[in-house]
Amino acid sequence: MRKFLPILGFLYPLGIYLLERNIKIQTHTHYIVAKIALLVPVLYSIGGLALFARSLQHEPTFVARIARRFHPDLSEQEIIHCRQATEAWCIFFIVNILITIVLALGAPLLWWAIYANVISYVLIGLMIGFEHLIRWQKFPERKPTWLPQCYRR
């Protein structure tokens, strides 16, 4: 996969350029290359899905690893919550992958661009925010913490 990253790094801007400028694509091959370039954001979601899904098979879950940086002494209920949050992230990434593919292959470029470059990141922020709110509601005895604090330790 690593040997293809430079190729993808070149194809992505080329495909966007071709589609954005409404240049007539002369051959079917160029059209396919342009469409494949729109699928690059899917790779990021696949990476996120792989990270979270793999941690469901090999404890601790990814969310539990982050939580343990703040609170090394997680209760059984907190570990269950972390597992559920990890599962929610997996569902999020699957839905994000599907939406991005559908938009890349069958929607106007503007719709894809807005979703892939704005909406998907807003949704990630909302997922993080809602997870914090749910955790604070379920475990009020825990002092609220923010992600940047774990890197100060």
Phi and psi in degrees as a GROMACS rama.xvg file:
@    title "Ramachandran Plot"
@    xaxis  label "Phi"
@    yaxis  label "Psi"
@TYPE xy
-61.8004  -32.9186  ARG-2
-70.3531  -17.9894  LYS-3
-89.8749  -13.9459  PHE-4
-59.9539  -43.2679  LEU-5
-61.888  -35.9303  PRO-6
-65.5799  -45.4744  ILE-7
-63.3666  -38.2475  LEU-8
-60.9819  -29.5893  GLY-9
-84.3806  -41.9545  PHE-10
-67.9245  -35.1226  LEU-11
-59.1209  -57.763  TYR-12
-64.5248  -32.7512  PRO-13
-63.3016  -46.3059  LEU-14
-63.3941  -42.7842  GLY-15
-63.4079  -42.7457  ILE-16
-60.6048  -46.9375  TYR-17
-61.567  -43.3038  LEU-18
-74.0758  -40.3657  LEU-19
-66.6896  -38.1913  GLU-20
-84.0524  -1.22518  ARG-21
54.5528  35.2466  ASN-22
-71.4603  136.073  ILE-23
-65.5211  122.526  LYS-24
-84.1464  119.317  ILE-25
-72.8912  -36.5552  GLN-26
-124.466  161.875  THR-27
-62.6579  -34.3326  HIS-28
-62.7006  -43.9223  THR-29
-62.9769  -38.2559  HIS-30
-63.212  -43.8908  TYR-31
-64.3088  -42.7767  ILE-32
-60.2116  -42.4426  VAL-33
-63.8177  -41.9202  ALA-34
-68.2598  -39.6551  LYS-35
-62.5628  -37.1563  ILE-36
-60.4689  -31.7637  ALA-37
-71.6639  -13.2656  LEU-38
-89.2214  -1.25073  LEU-39
-56.8616  -41.8854  VAL-40
-59.3257  -23.7435  PRO-41
-63.1161  -34.212  VAL-42
-61.2219  -37.3354  LEU-43
-65.5133  -41.8488  TYR-44
-68.2891  -36.2791  SER-45
-63.7396  -39.9672  ILE-46
-62.7185  -44.4768  GLY-47
-62.8585  -43.2337  GLY-48
-61.5571  -44.2401  LEU-49
-61.5773  -42.334  ALA-50
-61.5814  -49.4626  LEU-51
-72.07  -43.1635  PHE-52
-66.0992  -40.0431  ALA-53
-63.1306  -34.6366  ARG-54
-70.9879  -19.0074  SER-55
-70.3423  -26.8749  LEU-56
-87.2934  -27.618  GLN-57
-125.116  98.4417  HIS-58
-60.7568  151.169  GLU-59
-78.0068  156.674  PRO-60
-67.8105  163.227  THR-61
-59.9308  -43.3732  PHE-62
-64.919  -37.123  VAL-63
-64.8524  -37.4711  ALA-64
-62.8249  -41.032  ARG-65
-66.2507  -45.1197  ILE-66
-61.5448  -36.3611  ALA-67
-69.2123  -19.0591  ARG-68
-68.6747  -30.1582  ARG-69
-88.0564  -44.6445  PHE-70
-133.535  94.3663  HIS-71
-63.5868  -19.8401  PRO-72
-103.902  61.0011  ASP-73
-69.1948  137.192  LEU-74
-77.9841  169.958  SER-75
-61.8539  -38.9799  GLU-76
-65.0606  -38.3028  GLN-77
-68.114  -36.5746  GLU-78
-65.5159  -39.9039  ILE-79
-63.278  -43.3608  ILE-80
-60.248  -43.1489  HIS-81
-62.1209  -38.9636  CYS-82
-64.4284  -43.3541  ARG-83
-64.6129  -38.8903  GLN-84
-65.111  -39.6274  ALA-85
-63.6472  -41.7138  THR-86
-62.8079  -40.1276  GLU-87
-62.2753  -40.2099  ALA-88
-64.2681  -38.1466  TRP-89
-61.8713  -44.6886  CYS-90
-61.6815  -43.5705  ILE-91
-56.3006  -48.3889  PHE-92
-65.7774  -37.5726  PHE-93
-62.3207  -47.2074  ILE-94
-63.4876  -41.8531  VAL-95
-61.8163  -41.761  ASN-96
-60.9217  -47.7169  ILE-97
-62.945  -44.9972  LEU-98
-63.3553  -43.806  ILE-99
-63.8375  -40.6444  THR-100
-64.4883  -46.7349  ILE-101
-60.7023  -44.5365  VAL-102
-66.6716  -39.1902  LEU-103
-66.4509  -36.0155  ALA-104
-93.7555  -22.151  LEU-105
-137.703  2.9618  GLY-106
-113.343  164.8  ALA-107
-60.1666  149.6  PRO-108
-55.55  -38.3818  LEU-109
-60.6559  -42.0543  LEU-110
-62.2435  -45.7662  TRP-111
-61.0771  -46.3119  TRP-112
-61.1182  -43.8748  ALA-113
-65.4387  -43.8207  ILE-114
-68.2492  -51.7172  TYR-115
-67.5878  -29.8169  ALA-116
-107.618  -10.8343  ASN-117
-129.528  -63.5484  VAL-118
-60.6724  -42.7738  ILE-119
-61.8666  -36.2602  SER-120
-73.5387  -35.5837  TYR-121
-63.1508  -41.1777  VAL-122
-64.3149  -37.4166  LEU-123
-61.9591  -44.753  ILE-124
-61.1743  -41.0953  GLY-125
-64.9873  -39.4002  LEU-126
-60.179  -44.9945  MET-127
-62.7735  -46.1475  ILE-128
-61.7381  -45.8276  GLY-129
-65.5804  -37.4755  PHE-130
-62.3139  -40.756  GLU-131
-62.338  -46.5621  HIS-132
-61.5959  -43.9854  LEU-133
-64.3188  -43.7269  ILE-134
-63.0172  -43.8326  ARG-135
-64.6877  -33.4847  TRP-136
-72.8926  -41.0098  GLN-137
-74.2051  -31.7614  LYS-138
-129.462  68.4187  PHE-139
-65.4995  -19.6092  PRO-140
-72.5581  -17.8091  GLU-141
-83.1035  133.762  ARG-142
-68.2419  130.661  LYS-143
-59.8026  135.666  PRO-144
-130.586  159.685  THR-145
-119.408  149.759  TRP-146
-52.4084  -43.4035  LEU-147
-60.6879  -23.2263  PRO-148
-65.3981  -29.278  GLN-149
-69.7633  -21.1192  CYS-150
-88.1642  -9.31476  TYR-151
-80.4103  -17.3801  ARG-152
